Amino acid sequence: MQCGTILASFLAKKKKLIYHRVLTFSEMSERGPLERGLWIGLGTTFVAIGAIGVAVPLLPTTPFLLLAAFCYARGSKRLHSWLLEHRYLGVYLRAYERGEGVSKSAKAISLLLLWGAMIVTMIYLVDNVVVMVVIVAIGLGVSAHIITINARSTS
């Protein structure tokens, strides 16, 4: 297997860190324009889904941004750098890569937005009790995940 095409996952104590290697320009130029365009298109799709996930409580952000970074690393060094250095989206990736976890304030805001959106949904949009139970079950699962993520004390 080539180093440039491997996505190595390392499971650290209570942290899952995903590392990827950015291709050199010569490795990237070996890829045809169609393949690079495919990687860029996939990366852009994942960035869009991740950006939507910032505002939608039940849609995760970080996994889609990690996928976008992986795709951009294979398609465009410029877009990969842009994503990692992005003022808002890059924060998720850099903290995740360093294994720093999530700030306590971000966890609190996530939980408030999650439960607020779920309560509004159940009051105004859902009439079926079974659907409400499913929404609460999903909310409990997501809340448990948010609570168990390593926390850092600074924002």
FILUMZA-441308 format. One record per atom (N, C-alpha, C): residue in one letter; x, y, z. Coordinates in steps of 0.2 Angstrom, whole numbers, plus 5000, padded with zeros to 4 digits. Example, Ala and Ser with C-alpha at 12.3 -4.5 7.8 and 13.67 -1.06 7.14 Angstrom:
<nukes>
A506649725039
A506249785039
A506649845039
S506449895035
S506849955036
S506450005039
</nukes>
This chain:
<nukes>
M500449945000
M500050005000
M500450065000
Q500250114997
Q500650184996
Q500450225002
C500950255005
C500850305011
C500350355009
G500350385003
G499850435001
G499150415000
T499050355000
T498350334999
T498050305006
I498350305011
I498150265017
I497850315022
L497250305025
L497050345030
L497050305036
A497550315040
A497750275046
A497350305052
S496950255056
S496550275062
S496950255068
F497050295072
F497350275079
F496850285084
L496750235088
L496250235094
L496750255100
A496650315103
A497050325109
A496550325115
K496750325121
K496350325126
K495850375126
K495150345126
K494550385126
K494550445120
K495050435115
K495050485110
K495150445103
K494750465098
K494850435092
K495150495087
L495750485085
L496150535081
L496250505074
I496050545069
I496150525062
I496650565059
Y497150535057
Y497750575054
Y497750555046
H497950605042
H498050595035
H498650635033
R498950605028
R499550635025
R499350675019
V499550745019
V499450785013
V499950765008
L499750755002
L500150734996
L500550794994
T501150774992
T501650824989
T501350844982
F501650904980
F501350924973
F501450874968
S502050844968
S502250794963
S501750734963
E501550714969
E501150654970
E500450674967
M500250744969
M499550764967
M499550774959
S500150794956
S500050804949
S500050734945
E500250684949
E500250614946
E499450594945
R499050624949
R498350614948
R498050654942
G497650624938
G497350654932
G496850704935
P496750754930
P496250804932
P495550784934
L495350724931
L494750704933
L494750674940
E495250634942
E495250614948
E495350664954
R495750714952
R495850774957
R495150814957
G494850814952
G494150854952
G493650814956
L493650744956
L493250704960
L493350714967
W494050714969
W494250724976
W493950794978
I494050844974
I493850914976
I493050914977
G492750884972
G492050884972
G491750854979
L492050794980
L491850754986
L492050804993
G492550834993
G492750874998
G492350934999
T492150964994
T491651024994
T490951004996
T490750944994
T490150914997
T490150905004
F490650875007
F490750865014
F490850925018
V491150975015
V491151045018
V490451075019
A490051065014
A489451095014
A488951055019
I489050995019
I488650955024
I488950975032
G489550975032
G489850995039
G489651065041
A489651115036
A489451185038
A488651185040
I488251145037
I487551135039
I487551105046
G487951065047
G487951025054
G488151075059
V488451135058
V488551185063
V487951205066
A487451215061
A486751245063
A486251195065
V486351135062
V485751085064
V486051035069
P485751035075
P485950995081
P486050925080
L485650885076
L485750815075
L486250795069
L486450845066
L486950825060
L487650845063
P488050795063
P488750805066
P489150845061
T489650885064
T490050935060
T490750895058
T491050875064
T491750855063
T491850795059
P491450745059
P491650695054
P491650715047
F491150755045
F491150775038
F491750825036
L491950865041
L492550905040
L493150865039
L493150805043
L493750765043
L493750735036
L493150705033
L493150685027
L493350735021
A493150795022
A493250845017
A494050855017
A494350865023
A495050875024
A495450815020
F495250755021
F495450695018
F495450705010
C494850715008
C494750725001
C495150784998
Y495150845001
Y495550894999
Y496350884999
A496550845004
A497250825004
A497450784998
R496950754994
R497150714988
R496950754982
G496550804982
G496350844976
G496650914976
S496850944981
S497051014981
S497351034987
K498051054987
K498351074992
K498151144995
R497951184990
R497651244992
R497051244996
L496551204994
L495951194997
L496051155004
H496451115004
H496651075011
H496851135016
S497351175014
S497651225018
S497051275020
W496651295015
W496051335016
W495651305022
L495451245021
L495051215026
L495351215033
L495951195034
L496251185040
L496351255043
E496451305039
E496551375042
E495951415042
H495351385040
H494751425040
H494551455047
R494351515048
R494151545054
R493751505058
Y493151475056
Y492651435060
Y492751365059
L492751335053
L492751265052
L493451235054
G494051275053
G494651245054
G494751235062
V494451265066
V494451255073
V494251185075
Y493751155072
Y493551085073
Y494051045072
L494351045066
L494851005063
L495551005067
R495751065069
R496351075072
R496351045079
A495751065083
A495651035090
A495650955089
Y495350935085
Y495250865084
Y495850825083
E496250855078
E496950825076
E497450825082
R497350875086
R497850885092
R497550845098
G496950815098
G496650775103
G496450825109
E496250885108
E496150925113
E495450925116
G494950895112
G494250885114
G493950955112
V493350965116
V492951015114
V492851065121
S492851125120
S492751175125
S492151155129
K492151175136
K491551165140
K490951205137
S491151265135
S490651315133
S490251285126
A490751255122
A490451225116
A489951165117
K490151125122
K489751075124
K489051095127
A489151145131
A488451175134
A488051205128
I488351245124
I487951275118
I487651215114
S488051165113
S487751105108
S487151075112
L487251065118
L486651035122
L486051075122
L486151145123
L485551185123
L485251185116
L485651195111
L485351195104
L485051135102
L485351075104
L485051015103
L484351005106
W484351015113
W483751005116
W483151055114
G483451115113
G482951175111
G482651155104
A483051135099
A482751115093
A482351055093
M482451005098
M482050945098
M481350965102
I481451005107
I480751025110
I480351065105
V480651115102
V480251155097
V479951105091
T480351055089
T480051005084
T479550965087
M479550945093
M479050905096
M478450935097
I478451005099
I477851045101
I477551065094
Y477851085089
Y477551115083
Y477551075077
L477951025077
L477950985070
L477750905071
V477750885077
V477650805078
V477050795082
D476550755079
D475950735083
D475950665085
N476450625082
N476450555084
N476950535090
V476650505095
V477050485101
V477650445099
V477550395095
V478150355093
V478750395090
V478550445086
V479150485083
V479450535089
M479050555093
M479250595099
M479750555103
V479650485104
V480050445108
V480650435104
V480650425098
V481250415094
V481650475094
I481350535094
I481750595094
I482150605101
V481750585106
V482050595113
V482650545114
A482550485111
A483050425111
A483650455107
I483550485102
I484150505098
I484450565102
G484050605105
G484350665109
G484750635114
L484550585118
L484950555123
L485550525121
G485550495115
G486150465113
G486650515111
V486450575107
V486850625105
V487150665111
S486750675116
S486950705123
S487450665126
A487350605126
A487850555130
A488550565126
H488550565119
H489150575116
H489450635117
I489050695117
I489350755118
I489650765125
I489350735130
I489550735137
I490250695138
T490250645134
T490850605135
T491450625131
I491350675127
I491950695123
I492450735128
N493050725127
N493550755131
N493450835131
A493450865137
A493350935138
A493950975139
R494051035136
R494651075138
R494351135142
S494651165146
S494451215150
S494351285147
T494751295141
T494751365138
T494251355132
S493951415130
S493551415124
S493851405118
</nukes>
